[in-house]
Amino acid sequence: QAASTSDGGSMHLFWRKLWKINVPHKTGHFAWKAAWNILPTKANLIHHHVLLDDTCEEYGLKSESLVHFFWECPKAKELWALIDQFRSLNNMHFQNFVDFLCYL
């Protein structure tokens, strides 16, 4: 399964909801940076010619993108499995971090 957030109206609603969540400002700002894919993941550092290798340090199987780092990496899956509500979501796939945030 994959969520899709390409609709402009739903994106406007997403951003409004994101900024209204009662979390510390730093947390919202982090989510904003992640949604715009401007965090220094290995995949982004390759894109900006800072690194030569973007594979995940933990398992070396995939590119370290935001989706991989927060959801697909086996270490991330271990952490999510500790939360009851997320145990059954192991097979979910997200195209990008915004889809992941929208799902959450």
Secondary structure as the mmCIF struct_conf table of DSSP 4:
data_model
#
loop_
_struct_conf.conf_type_id
_struct_conf.id
_struct_conf.beg_label_comp_id
_struct_conf.beg_label_asym_id
_struct_conf.beg_label_seq_id
_struct_conf.end_label_comp_id
_struct_conf.end_label_asym_id
_struct_conf.end_label_seq_id
HELX_RH_AL_P HELX_RH_AL_P1 GLY A 8 LYS A 20
BEND BEND1 ILE A 21 ILE A 21
BEND BEND2 VAL A 23 VAL A 23
HELX_RH_AL_P HELX_RH_AL_P2 HIS A 25 ALA A 35
TURN_TY1_P TURN_TY1_P1 TRP A 36 ASN A 37
BEND BEND3 LEU A 39 LEU A 39
HELX_RH_AL_P HELX_RH_AL_P3 LYS A 42 HIS A 47
TURN_TY1_P TURN_TY1_P2 HIS A 48 HIS A 49
BEND BEND4 VAL A 50 VAL A 50
BEND BEND5 LEU A 52 LEU A 52
STRN STRN1 THR A 55 THR A 55
TURN_TY1_P TURN_TY1_P3 GLU A 57 TYR A 59
BEND BEND6 GLY A 60 LYS A 62
STRN STRN2 SER A 63 SER A 63
HELX_RH_AL_P HELX_RH_AL_P4 LEU A 66 VAL A 67
HELX_RH_PI_P HELX_RH_PI_P1 HIS A 68 GLU A 72
BEND BEND7 CYS A 73 CYS A 73
HELX_RH_AL_P HELX_RH_AL_P5 PRO A 74 ALA A 81
TURN_TY1_P TURN_TY1_P4 LEU A 82 LEU A 82
BEND BEND8 ILE A 83 ILE A 83
HELX_RH_3T_P HELX_RH_3T_P1 ASP A 84 LEU A 89
TURN_TY1_P TURN_TY1_P5 ASN A 90 ASN A 91
BEND BEND9 GLN A 95 ASN A 96
HELX_RH_AL_P HELX_RH_AL_P6 PHE A 97 TYR A 103
#
